[in-house]
């Protein structure tokens, strides 16, 4: 659909129940500081799956009806009257956390933990649509040498970049706990950053196979091996220098803490759905480990790092993208996501 008739196709979370509906919706109007983007590609995130399935997290977090989805790339087709840094025709993606710029976190240079963050596709209408309006301040331009399908993954790749590069990994043993798409990206980022060995842990055989293709030295099926014993044995009793916890599974978090070598680092992106009991004295203090809590992407340092890795071909996203669907086949895409036999799924919007 064009801008002329004022309507577009969008995937709408229309009711407070499982599923979604492809509907005709008005093309969003833009303010003087926003841009309108014609979405070319969008990728499905685990958050989108929670919303589609309408699990307890989604029921507590989002309000229907609205357009969901937050990972995308496209072309700017209209700019607001006060926008100067972005032009019609630019190839772009976007930082999906819209921040206030005035709270203490923003003023201290930490907008990724803004106290007033609004998230595209969760708090605001998202990108599972032919068009989306985005504040110009959130736009990240991409070169035409980066394919749209790759650019649509830059936001979650930024999560992996932020997590892995929160400490030095060059020459170190890195364990990646949880090999969903962001965990797989963490494997590839760790390899690009010079990790000497990368241990991938998961319960999904398909994704462990992908982890090997993306640079993991050793893959551990936690259903078949005790993950802690396997890591300790592989490292000759030392443990991993750096552990990145991507699963949010309480048991996996306990194992991640135990497999960090004394004086090592644990970076945590995975979100447990329940409190996790810790032995702070023995698991943290006496081991002298550093723990990083990772939220989103640093604006815009992480975006610059992510772009650099893609432009240097240091991270090959073609291996991660295992399936592609037109937007009209969203039900097949989400069904595949629920089965877990996939890497990253990309939806093509401009059918």
C-alpha positions in Angstrom: 0.0 0.0 0.0 1.1 3.5 -0.7 1.0 6.7 1.4 -1.7 8.0 -0.9 -4.6 6.0 0.5 -3.5 6.5 4.1 -3.7 2.8 5.1 -1.3 -0.1 5.6 -1.2 -3.7 6.6 -0.1 -4.4 10.1 0.0 -7.4 12.5 -2.1 -6.4 15.4 -2.4 -8.0 18.8 -6.1 -7.4 18.7 -7.3 -9.2 21.8 -6.1 -10.4 25.2 -5.6 -14.0 24.0 -3.1 -16.1 22.0 -2.6 -15.1 18.4 -2.6 -11.9 16.3 -4.5 -10.6 13.2 -3.3 -9.0 10.0 -5.4 -5.9 9.6 -5.6 -2.7 7.6 -4.6 0.2 9.8 -4.0 3.9 9.3 -0.5 4.9 8.4 0.9 6.7 11.4 1.2 10.5 11.4 4.6 11.9 12.3 5.4 14.8 14.6 7.9 17.5 13.6 10.7 15.5 15.3 9.8 12.1 13.9 10.4 10.2 10.6 8.2 7.8 8.8 9.8 4.5 7.7 8.7 2.0 5.1 9.5 -1.2 6.8 11.3 -3.7 4.5 12.2 -6.5 6.9 11.5 -7.3 10.5 12.7 -10.2 12.7 10.9 -12.0 15.4 12.1 -11.7 19.0 11.5 -13.9 22.0 9.5 -10.9 23.4 7.2 -11.1 20.4 6.6 -14.8 21.0 5.6 -14.0 24.6 3.1 -11.4 23.3 1.8 -13.7 20.5 1.3 -16.6 23.0 -0.2 -14.2 25.5 1.7 -15.7 28.5 1.7 -14.3 32.0 4.5 -11.8 31.3 2.5 -10.4 28.3 -0.7 -10.2 30.3 1.0 -8.2 32.9 3.0 -6.0 30.6 1.2 -5.0 27.4 -2.2 -3.5 26.6 -4.3 -4.5 23.5 -5.1 -3.7 20.8 -1.8 -2.5 19.3 0.8 -3.3 16.7 3.7 -5.3 18.1 7.3 -6.1 16.8 10.4 -4.1 17.4 13.3 -5.4 15.3 13.3 -3.9 11.8 15.0 -2.1 8.9 13.6 0.1 6.1 13.7 3.3 4.1 12.8 6.7 5.3 9.8 8.1 3.3 9.0 11.2 5.2 10.7 13.5 7.8 9.3 16.0 10.3 9.8 19.7 9.9 12.5 19.9 12.6 14.5 16.8 11.4 17.9 17.6 9.9 20.1 14.5 10.4 17.8 12.1 8.5 16.7 12.4 4.9 14.1 10.7 2.7 15.7 7.7 1.1 18.0 6.9 4.0 18.4 3.2 4.8 17.8 2.9 8.6 17.1 0.8 11.6 16.4 2.1 15.1 17.1 2.0 18.8 13.8 0.7 20.2 14.1 2.3 23.7 12.7 5.8 23.6 14.2 7.7 26.6 13.3 10.9 28.3 16.8 12.6 28.2 16.1 14.4 31.5 16.2 11.8 34.3 19.3 11.2 36.4 20.3 8.1 34.3 20.0 10.0 31.0 21.9 13.0 32.4 24.7 10.8 33.7 25.2 9.3 30.2 23.3 6.1 30.9 20.1 6.4 28.8 19.9 2.6 28.3 18.7 2.5 31.9 16.4 5.6 31.6 13.8 5.7 34.3 11.1 6.7 31.8 11.9 4.3 28.9 9.1 3.5 26.5 9.8 0.5 24.2 8.6 0.3 20.6 6.4 -2.8 20.1 5.7 -3.1 23.8 4.6 0.3 25.2 4.1 1.9 21.7 3.0 0.6 18.3 5.7 -1.5 16.7 7.1 -2.6 13.4 5.1 -5.6 12.2 3.6 -3.2 9.7 4.3 -1.6 6.4 5.1 1.8 8.0 6.3 2.9 11.4 6.9 6.4 12.9 10.1 6.8 14.9 11.7 9.7 16.7 14.6 11.0 14.6 16.9 10.8 17.7 16.4 7.0 17.7 17.3 6.4 14.0 20.5 4.6 13.2 21.6 4.9 9.5 22.9 1.9 7.7 25.0 1.7 4.6 23.4 0.2 1.5 26.1 -2.5 1.8 24.3 -4.0 4.8 21.2 -6.0 3.6 17.9 -5.2 5.2 17.6 -8.6 6.7 20.9 -8.1 8.5 20.0 -4.6 9.6 16.7 -5.9 11.1 18.8 -8.0 13.5 21.1 -5.1 14.6 18.9 -4.4 17.7 19.2 -7.9 19.2 22.8 -8.2 18.0 23.4 -5.0 20.0 22.2 -6.9 23.1 24.8 -9.6 22.4 27.5 -7.0 21.7 26.7 -5.1 25.0 26.8 -8.4 27.0 30.0 -9.9 25.6 32.0 -6.6 25.4 31.0 -5.6 29.0 34.4 -7.1 29.9 37.6 -8.1 28.0 37.2 -11.5 26.3 40.4 -11.5 24.1 42.4 -14.7 24.8 39.9 -15.9 27.4 37.6 -18.9 27.8 34.0 -17.7 27.3 30.9 -19.8 28.2 27.6 -18.8 26.6 24.7 -20.2 28.7 21.6 -20.3 26.5 21.8 -20.4 22.7 18.6 -18.7 21.5 19.2 -16.2 18.8 20.9 -13.6 21.1 23.0 -16.3 22.7 24.1 -17.5 19.2 25.0 -13.9 18.4 27.0 -13.8 21.6 29.0 -16.8 20.4 29.8 -15.0 17.2 30.7 -11.7 18.9 33.0 -13.5 21.4 34.8 -15.2 18.5 35.2 -11.8 16.7 36.5 -10.3 19.9 39.2 -12.8 20.2 38.0 -15.4 22.7 40.4 -18.3 22.8 37.6 -20.9 23.4 33.9 -20.6 23.4 31.7 -23.1 25.2 28.0 -23.1 24.2 25.4 -24.6 26.5 21.7 -25.3 25.7 19.2 -28.1 25.7 18.2 -27.6 22.0 20.2 -29.7 19.6 19.3 -27.6 16.6 20.7 -24.4 18.2 23.8 -26.2 19.6 24.5 -27.2 16.0 24.1 -23.5 14.9 26.4 -22.5 17.8 29.1 -24.7 16.3 28.7 -23.1 12.9 28.9 -19.6 14.5 32.2 -20.3 16.3 31.6 -22.3 19.4 34.6 -24.5 20.2 32.6 -26.9 22.4 28.8 -27.5 22.6 27.3 -28.9 25.8 23.8 -30.5 25.7 22.6 -29.8 29.2 20.0 -32.6 28.9 22.8 -35.1 28.4 25.6 -33.8 30.5 25.9 -31.9 33.7 26.8 -28.5 32.4 28.9 -27.5 35.4 30.9 -30.7 35.4 31.4 -30.5 31.6 32.8 -26.9 31.7 35.1 -27.7 34.6 36.4 -30.8 32.8 36.8 -28.9 29.5 38.8 -26.2 31.2 41.0 -28.6 33.3 39.4 -27.6 36.5 39.7 -23.8 36.0 36.2 -22.8 34.9 35.3 -20.1 32.4 37.0 -16.7 32.5 33.8 -15.1 31.3 30.2 -16.4 31.4 27.4 -14.8 29.6 24.0 -15.9 30.9 21.4 -15.5 28.2 18.7 -18.0 29.3 17.2 -16.5 32.5 16.6 -20.1 33.8 17.2 -20.1 37.6 19.0 -23.4 37.5 21.2 -22.2 34.7 22.0 -19.0 36.6 23.2 -21.1 39.6 25.4 -23.2 37.2 26.7 -20.0 35.5 27.8 -18.6 38.9 29.5 -21.9 39.8 31.4 -22.2 36.5 33.0 -18.8 36.6 36.6 -19.0 37.5 37.6 -17.1 40.7 38.2 -13.5 39.7 36.2 -14.0 36.5 33.2 -12.2 35.2 29.5 -13.0 34.8 27.4 -10.9 32.4 23.7 -11.4 32.7 21.1 -10.6 30.0 18.6 -13.4 30.6 15.5 -12.5 32.6 14.3 -15.1 35.2 10.6 -15.0 35.8 11.0 -15.7 39.5 13.4 -14.7 42.3 16.7 -16.6 42.3 18.3 -17.5 45.6 22.0 -16.8 45.8 24.8 -17.7 48.2 26.4 -14.3 48.0 29.2 -15.1 50.4 30.5 -18.2 48.5 29.2 -17.6 45.0 30.2 -13.9 44.7 32.3 -12.4 47.5 34.8 -15.2 48.2 35.2 -15.9 44.5 35.9 -12.3 43.8 33.8 -12.3 40.6 32.4 -9.3 38.8 28.7 -9.4 37.8 27.3 -7.2 35.1 23.6 -6.7 34.6 22.9 -5.9 31.0 20.0 -3.8 29.8 19.5 -3.1 26.1 22.2 -1.3 24.2 24.4 1.6 25.2 23.3 4.6 23.1 24.9 4.8 20.7 28.3 3.2 21.5 26.9 -0.3 21.1 25.3 0.6 17.8 28.7 1.8 16.5 30.3 -1.5 17.6 27.6 -3.6 16.0 27.9 -1.7 12.7 31.7 -2.1 12.7 31.4 -5.9 13.2 28.9 -6.2 10.3 30.9 -4.0 8.0 34.0 -6.0 8.7 32.1 -9.2 8.0 33.2 -10.4 11.5 29.8 -11.7 12.3 28.0 -13.7 9.6 24.3 -13.3 10.1 23.4 -15.5 7.1 24.0 -18.5 9.4 21.8 -17.2 12.1 18.9 -16.4 9.7 17.5 -19.9 9.1 14.0 -19.0 7.9 12.2 -16.2 6.0 8.5 -15.6 5.5 6.3 -12.9 4.1 4.3 -11.1 6.7 1.1 -12.9 5.5 2.6 -16.2 6.7 3.1 -15.0 10.3 1.2 -17.9 11.8 3.8 -20.4 10.3 6.6 -18.2 11.5 5.3 -18.1 15.1 4.5 -21.8 15.1 8.2 -22.5 14.1 9.4 -20.2 16.8 7.3 -22.1 19.4 8.9 -25.4 18.3 12.4 -23.9 18.6 13.8 -25.6 15.5 15.1 -22.3 14.1 17.7 -19.6 14.5 16.4 -16.1 13.6 13.2 -15.7 11.6 12.9 -12.7 9.2 9.6 -11.4 7.9 9.5 -9.5 4.6 7.0 -6.7 4.9 7.0 -5.4 1.3 5.5 -8.5 -0.2 
